[in-house]
Amino acid sequence: MDSNISLFVEIPEALHQSFQTFLDTRPDWDQDRVMSAALSLFLLQNRPANERQNDRQTARIYLDSIFKRPVEQL
Protein backbone atom coordinates (compact mmCIF):
# COMPACT_ATOMS: atom_id res chain seq x y z
CA MET A 1 0.00 0.00 0.00
CA ASP A 2 1.24 3.49 -0.82
CA SER A 3 1.76 5.90 2.01
CA ASN A 4 2.09 9.65 2.08
CA ILE A 5 5.18 11.48 3.32
CA SER A 6 5.00 14.99 4.73
CA LEU A 7 7.52 17.55 3.50
CA PHE A 8 8.54 20.82 5.04
CA VAL A 9 10.21 23.13 2.53
CA GLU A 10 11.14 26.76 2.30
CA ILE A 11 10.33 28.53 -0.95
CA PRO A 12 10.89 32.11 -2.14
CA GLU A 13 8.12 34.51 -1.17
CA ALA A 14 7.32 35.33 -4.81
CA LEU A 15 6.77 31.64 -5.55
CA HIS A 16 4.57 31.30 -2.48
CA GLN A 17 2.47 34.27 -3.60
CA SER A 18 1.99 32.74 -7.06
CA PHE A 19 1.17 29.41 -5.46
CA GLN A 20 -1.39 31.02 -3.15
CA THR A 21 -2.96 32.99 -6.02
CA PHE A 22 -3.31 29.75 -8.00
CA LEU A 23 -5.01 28.02 -5.06
CA ASP A 24 -7.26 31.01 -4.34
CA THR A 25 -8.59 31.04 -7.91
CA ARG A 26 -9.02 27.26 -8.22
CA PRO A 27 -11.05 25.88 -5.31
CA ASP A 28 -10.90 22.32 -6.70
CA TRP A 29 -7.11 22.28 -6.21
CA ASP A 30 -5.31 22.05 -2.89
CA GLN A 31 -1.70 22.34 -1.81
CA ASP A 32 -1.11 18.58 -1.84
CA ARG A 33 -2.54 18.13 -5.32
CA VAL A 34 -0.42 20.96 -6.77
CA MET A 35 2.77 19.71 -5.15
CA SER A 36 2.16 16.12 -6.24
CA ALA A 37 1.51 17.18 -9.85
CA ALA A 38 4.47 19.57 -9.95
CA LEU A 39 6.98 17.18 -8.41
CA SER A 40 5.95 14.19 -10.50
CA LEU A 41 6.08 16.22 -13.73
CA PHE A 42 9.49 17.61 -12.81
CA LEU A 43 10.82 14.10 -12.18
CA LEU A 44 9.40 12.77 -15.44
CA GLN A 45 10.99 15.58 -17.41
CA ASN A 46 14.39 15.71 -15.70
CA ARG A 47 15.48 12.23 -14.68
CA PRO A 48 18.34 10.65 -16.64
CA ALA A 49 17.33 7.66 -18.75
CA ASN A 50 19.24 5.22 -16.53
CA GLU A 51 17.19 6.29 -13.46
CA ARG A 52 13.73 5.83 -14.96
CA GLN A 53 12.72 2.58 -13.27
CA ASN A 54 9.72 4.25 -11.56
CA ASP A 55 8.42 6.28 -14.50
CA ARG A 56 5.19 4.32 -14.75
CA GLN A 57 4.29 4.98 -11.12
CA THR A 58 5.41 8.61 -11.35
CA ALA A 59 3.33 9.14 -14.49
CA ARG A 60 0.32 7.59 -12.76
CA ILE A 61 0.67 9.97 -9.81
CA TYR A 62 0.97 12.92 -12.20
CA LEU A 63 -2.12 11.95 -14.19
CA ASP A 64 -4.14 11.20 -11.07
CA SER A 65 -3.21 14.64 -9.70
CA ILE A 66 -4.11 16.45 -12.91
CA PHE A 67 -7.43 14.64 -13.35
CA LYS A 68 -8.24 14.69 -9.62
CA ARG A 69 -8.40 10.99 -9.01
CA PRO A 70 -7.21 9.77 -5.64
CA VAL A 71 -3.86 8.02 -5.87
CA GLU A 72 -4.52 4.30 -5.75
CA GLN A 73 -2.20 1.51 -4.88
CA LEU A 74 0.24 1.23 -7.79
Sequence and secondary structure as in RCSB ss.txt:
>XXXX:A:sequence
MDSNISLFVEIPEALHQSFQTFLDTRPDWDQDRVMSAALSLFLLQNRPANERQNDRQTARIYLDSIFKRPVEQL
>XXXX:A:secstr
            HHHHHHHHHHHHH TT  HHHHHHHHHHHHHHHHS GGG TTHHHHHHHHHHHHTT      
